[in-house]
């Protein structure tokens, strides 16, 4: 049957609007500044097979990896109406422990009698970064050596059964975190998001019919695949290699290598009746063989993160209006060898893999693709999320607090225009916590928040500048930073210069300034400060002034 382009566009926007409304519900009802202010969450809609059919405009590192969480939930639990499955285990579909995912089945009630569905018609899923999930360090983002130190870990378990909260599961979680009231509030917001998705999917099916709605989902998957294949036909066939490095794993000073080989080719049919070969199914293989083995520190990435980074890069190469569905990755094979930095196995620590290694995977993949399509590839962005956690006892109420945020940097310059300054790039799509919200919620004071002039790399088009953020603690605290691009700045492209590396320093109460490495944890006394200067983006093209 011929595809109706108008109907396809209608359903594409319907599904996307549901994911967006789920995110709005989560943001409005969340408790923590990390979610309601920074928007560190993501929502998506899946078909009955667990294939993603729509994503909100949320966090790329969440969205590309969420399908593995949904598949893990489906494999572990036979879900009935009213059930909700919770998980955060990085080795069973999760990413790192602070990212808690809720998966809710959607059973659509049909006006006509039908057999009870053996599986859901759809799934709605929400993921949010919780500011603390226990572990050795406040904020659960420390310099750990194994997963058991990073916080409480849940395989896929039922959080709700037939619409009723499992109080035992909830109690187990809340008794292992520093801020249980905030965690319960944020989980409630995620449940509200899943409920919103379920309600809207039911409304769409009531309006258009279940069969038509499900058929449209399958057509969106096929349409996305066709658009990706059409794009890949424009990429010159060949083998493209690149490598890049993390500064260190936080335990030793040894750089950590990520290597990639991208094979691009188009299978062609043989000539028939004197005709020229006709390109058929273009195929891309993204192979990370040659990357370093998993390391002792917490920058190990699990397979879901590597897959997510690849999904993000290839999605960015398409037009904005292409549906972000599972179909996009059908022509692309990702090879991530086990027990390496890009596919770590237990008991590896993984907190930084989600936030730092994901950025470097994007950098190295773009660097390889730049050999094939240089006119489409920007210079390297800041390449780090600058993960800052501060925890202690709030003197205003005597309760523990845990503050977490990622700090923006400079965007790499693009082939036709400069990079943007002070913006979250690539695998993060969050915001910095507003100074007013931060100071209201925590015993902290923002002493400086500005751009970092001149930190962007020079070139025909200059890289964006990074940020300077200085925070004073108003009580004794534990402070942890997971960051990168402190040894070498983000690379420039096509003759552009590298951006400035980042810096971090501690200002003690007697005025002594301590320069800090990219990854550290320390104690700050009341009145002391941490200053973070984030990297600028690389420049693009040779400067006309040189």
N, C-alpha and C positions, 0 to 999 in steps of 0.2 A: 504494500500500500504506500502510495506517495506521501511523503512527509509534508505536513501543513506548516509552512514557515511562520505564519501568524500565530497559530496555536502554540508552536514551540516557543516563540518569544514570550507569549503570555505566561506559559508555565515556568519558563526560566525565571521570570521576574516574580512570579508567585512564590516559588520555592526560595529564592534569594530573600524576598521580603520576610518570609517566616524566620529564616536564620537571623536576619537583622533584628526582628522584633524580639526574638529570644534573647539576643544580646542586650537590647534595651531594658528588658525586664530584669535581667541579671544585674545590670549596672545600677538601676534605680533602687533595687531592694538589697544590695550588698551592704555589709557593715564596714569592711576594711577600706581605708584610703587606697590601698594597692589595687583594688578592683573598681571601686566607684569613682576614683579620681584618675588613676593611671590606666584603667581599662585593661588590666592584665587578665583577659578572659577570651574565650572563643566559643562559638556555637555553630552547629552544623546539622543538616538533615540528611538522612540515609534511607535508601530503599529497603525492601524486605530482605534483601540479600546482604545488607550491611555495606553497600557501595554508596559513597558520598555523592549526593545529587545537588547539594547547594551548601555554600559556606557563607557566613557573615564576613563583613570586611573587618576582620579582627586580627589575631596574631598568627602570622605565617608558620612559626615554629609549632604552634598548637595544631593548626588546621591540617597541615600535610601529614602529621603523625596520628591524628585522631582516628582515622580509619582502622589502624591496627588495634586501638583500644576497643573500638566497637566490635571488631572481629573477635578479640579476646573475650569480651563479655558474652557474645553469642555462643562461642565455643564452650564457655564455662557454665553458663546458666540457661536453662530453658525458661524464658521469660513469659509470664502471664500478664493479663491486664492489671495495671496498677503497680507492677513491679518497677523498681529502679535499681540498677547495678552500679556500684561504686568501685573504682580502682585507681591506683597510682603506681603500681609496681612497674618499674622501667623494663623488667625482663618478661612482662606479660602484657605488652601493649601500651605501657605508659612511657613517660619521657624522663622526668626526674620527680622525686617524691613530693615537692610542693605542688605540682600540677595534679589536682584531683579531678577525675573525669566521672560524670554521671551519664548513664545510658538508660533511656526509657523506651520501651516498646510502644508502638502505636497500633492499636487494633481498631479499625474503622467499623462502626456499626452501619450495616447496610439496611436500607428500607425494605429490601426484598430478602426473604429467608435464604440463608446460605449456611453451609457447614461451618462449624467453629474453626477458625483458621488455626492451622498447626504451627504457624509462625506469624509474627507481626507483619502488618502491611508496610510499615515504615519504622524508623527509629529516630528519636531526637536525642542529641547529645550536647552537653555543656562541659566545658573545662575551665578551671580558674586556678591561678597561682595563689596558694594560701601562704600568708606571710610567715607562718611557722607550722611545722608538722613534727615538732619534737627533734630529737637527736642531740648531738654534743654541742652544737652552736645555736645561739639564738638566731632565728630566721632560717635555720635548716639549710644554709648555703656555705658551710665551712670547708676548711682544708682537711677533709676526711680521707682515710685510706681504704675504707670499705663501706658498702652500702648500709651496713648495720649501724654505722655511726651517724647516718644522715637523717634519720627520722623513722617514724612508723611507716610500715609498708603493707599495703593491702593488695592482694590479688583480686580478681573480680568477685565481689560478694554482694548479696542483696542488701541494699540499704532500706528499701521499702518492699513490703509484700502485700499485694492486693490493696494498695493505697494506705497501708499502715506502716509507720516508721518502726524499724527494728531497733528498739532502744538499746539492746545489748551491743550491736555493732556501733551505734553512735557513741555509747559510753566508752567503748574501747578506744575509739579515736580521741574523744575529748579528754580522756584521762592521760593521754600521752603527748599533749601539746601544751605550750606555755600560755596560750590565749584561747581558752575553750569557748568563751562567749562569742568572740569574734569569729571563730571557726564555725560554730553552729549557725551563726547568722549568715555567713557566706555560703554554707551548704544549703541553707534554706533558699537563698537567692538562686542557686543553681537548680534546685528543684522547681522553683517558679519558672525558670527559663524552659526547662523540659516540659512543664505543664503547658506553657504558652505554645510551644512547638506542637505538642499533641493536639491542642484545641484547634489551632489554625489548620493543621493538616486535615483534621476531621471536617472542618468547615469547607475546605477546598474540595474534598471528596464528596461532600453532600451536594455542593453546587454543580460539579462537573461529572460526578460518577466515579466510583472507585476504579473501574477498569480503565477508563479514559485517563485518569490521573496517574495511575501506575504505568500505563503505556507511555505517557509523556515523559516520565522519569527515565525510562529505558531509551527513548529517542534522544533525550539530552545527553545521556552517556555516549551514545553512538555519534552524535553531532560533535561533541567535544573531541572525541577521538579523531574524527575526520579533519577537524580544524588543526589539530596538532600534526597529523600526518601531512597535511598540506603545507604547513610551515616547514617541517623537516625536509621536504623536497627542495626548499630554497637554501638549505645548508649544504655547502660543498662536501661531498663524500671525502672521508679521510680519517686519519688517526691523529688525535690532538692530545698532548700530554702537558701536565703542569704540576707543580708542587708548591706548597706554602707551609708555614710553620706557626705553631703557637709558641709564645715566649718560653713557657715551661709548664709543668704540671702542678706547680705550687709546692712540691716536695723537694725536687732537685732543680738545678738550673739548666738542665738539658732541654734544648728545643724539641718540640714534638712535631714530626713531619706528617702531613697529609698529602698524599699523591693521588692523582686521578688520570685515567686514560679514557678518553671519549672516542668511541668508534662510531662514525656516522656513515651509513651507506644506504643506498636505495636498491632494493631487489627489483630487477627488471625482467619482464617476460621476453622470451625469445622472439626474433622477427618472424612474422607470419605473412605470407602472400606479399612479400616485398616491402612490408611496412617496417618502420624503424622500431626499435625496442621501446616499449611503453613503461614508464615508471609505475610501479604498483606500491607495495607497502614499504615505506621508509622505516628504518629501524635505527635506534640509537642504543648503545651500550655504555653505561657509565660505570667504570670499573675502578675501585679504590685499592686494588692490589698494589702493594708497595708502601702503604701507609704504616706508620709505626705500630708495634704491638700496644695493647692497652697498658696504661701506666698506673703508677701507685697513687697519684693524686686524683682529684675529682673531675678532671676534664674529659673523662671517657664519654663518648656518645654511644647510645644504643642504636640499633638498626632503624627504629622508627624515626629518630632524629635525622639520620643520613638520608633516608627516603624523603622526609619532609623538606630538607634543603634542596634536593633534586627537583621535587615537585614545584617548589617556589621558583627556582631559577627558570625552568622551562615555561611555567605559567607566565612569568614576567615578560617573556619573549613574544607572547601573543597579544592580540588586541584586548582592550579593557573589557569588551562586552562578551568575550568567550566564556561560556559557563565553566565554573571551577568545579568539575566533577571528577570522579574516578576514571572516566574515559581518557583524560589527558595523558595518563601514564601508561596506557595500554601499548603504545609503540616504543616505550622506553624501559629498558632492563637496567636495574641497579644491582651491582655486585659489591657487597661489603663483606670482606672476609671476617670470619668470627675471631674473637679474642684480639681484635685490633682497636685502635683509637676510634674507628668509625662503626664498630659493632661489638661493643664490650660485652663480656659475659660475667655472671656472678663470680665472686662477690665484689666486683669493681664499684668504686664510688663514681657517681655520675652527675652530681648536682651541676657542675660546670659544663658538662657536655651539651646540655640543652641550650645554654645561653652563650657560651664562648666558642665551643667547637663547631656548633651549628653555623656560626658566622664565618669561621674559617673554611668550612666546607663550601659555603657559597662563594667565598673569594677564590678558592682554587678551581672550582668549576667554571666560574666566569673567566678566569685567566686562561683556561684551556679553550673555551669557546671563542675567546677573543682571536685566536689563531684562525678560526673559520669565518667568523662574522664580525670583524673589528668595528664595523660601522654601527653595531648594535650594543656594544659592551661599554659600560662606564669604567672609570678608574675605581680602585678599591675604596670603599667607604671606611668609616672608623674601625670596623672589624671587631668590636667588643661591645657588650651591653653594660659594662661597668657596674656589676652587681654589688650594691651596698646594703649591708644589713647591720642594724644597730639594735641591741637588746639590753634590757636591765629591768629595774623596778621603778615604776613611775611614782615619784614622791607625792603626787597629787592624790593618789588613791591607794597606794601601797600594793598595786597589782603589777604582775609582769607585763612588759610590752615587747613587741617585736616589730620593727620597722624595716621594710624592704622596698627598694626601688632600683630600676635601671636608669642610667644617666646617658643622655643623648650625646652624639658627636657630630662630626662633619660627614656629609654625603660626598661620595666621589664625583668628580666632574664628569659630565656626559659628552658624547661626541658633538653636540651642538649647543651646549650651554653649561654654565658653572654648576657646581654642586650646591646644595642647600646647607646652610649653617644651622647647628644646634637642633638636629632632628634624629629621631630613631630610624634606623635603616635596616633593610633586609629582613632578617628573621624576627625582629621585634617591630611591633606597630603600636607601641604604648606611648604614654606621655610621662613627663616628669611630674612628680607630686607638687602641686602648687604650694608655695611657702606658707600661705595662710592655713591650708588644710594640714600640712605637716606639723606646724607649730601648735595648732589646736589639738591634734590627736596625740602628740608625743611630747615628752620633755626635751625638745630639741629646738634650736634656733638657727635659722638660715642666715649666715653672715655675708655670704656673697653668692650671687647667681647671675652669671653673665656669659657672653660669648668669649672665646679665647682668640683674640685678634691675631691674624697671621699664621694660624696653625694649619690652614688648608694648603695643599701643595700647589706650587706655581705651574703655569702652563698656558696654552692658548685659552683654555677654560680652567679657571681656578677651582680647586676643591673647596668644599664648605668648611667653615671653621668649627672647632669643637667648643666645649662648654667648660667653664670653671664653676664648680659648686663647692661651697665651704659651709660646713655644718658644725655648730657648737653643741656639745652635750650638756644638759642642765642637771645631770645626775651621773654617777659612775655607770659606765656602760661597757659592753663587749662589742667591738666593731670588727667587721669582716668585709674584705673586698675581694671579689673574684673579677679580674679584668685581664686585658691583654693588649697587644700592640704597644708595649712599653720599650721593647728592645729595637724593633724596626717599625717605622711608620707605615701606614697604608700605601701600597704601591701606586705610582702614577702609570699612565698608559699613553702610548703613541708619542713618547717624548716628554710627557708631563712629569713633574717632580712628585716625590712621595710627600704625604702629609706628615705633620709633626707627630712623633710618638706621644703617648699619654704620660701623665705623671700623677703620683699620689704622695701626699705628705701629711704628717701629723704635727700639729702645733701644740706643744705642751704648755701648761699654765705659766711656766717661767719664760715663755717665748722661744724656747728651743724648737727648731724645725728639724724633724726627722724625715728624710727621704725614704719612701717605702717601695717594696717591689710590687709587681702587678697582682700578686695574690698573697694576702696576709690576714692574720687575725691578731688583735691586740686589745688591751684594756685602756680605756680613756677615763680619766677622772673628771669630775664636774668642772666645767669651764674650758676643757681642752677641745680641740677642733680637728676635723679631718678635711683636707682640701683635695679635690679630685679635678684634674685637668685632662679632659678627654681628647683623643686624637682628632686631627683634622682629616678630611678626605683627600685622596690623591688628585693630582692635576691631570688634565687630558690635553694632549697635543703640545708641541713645542711652543714656548712663549715667543711672541713676535719681538719682544724686547731683548731677547738673548742672541 
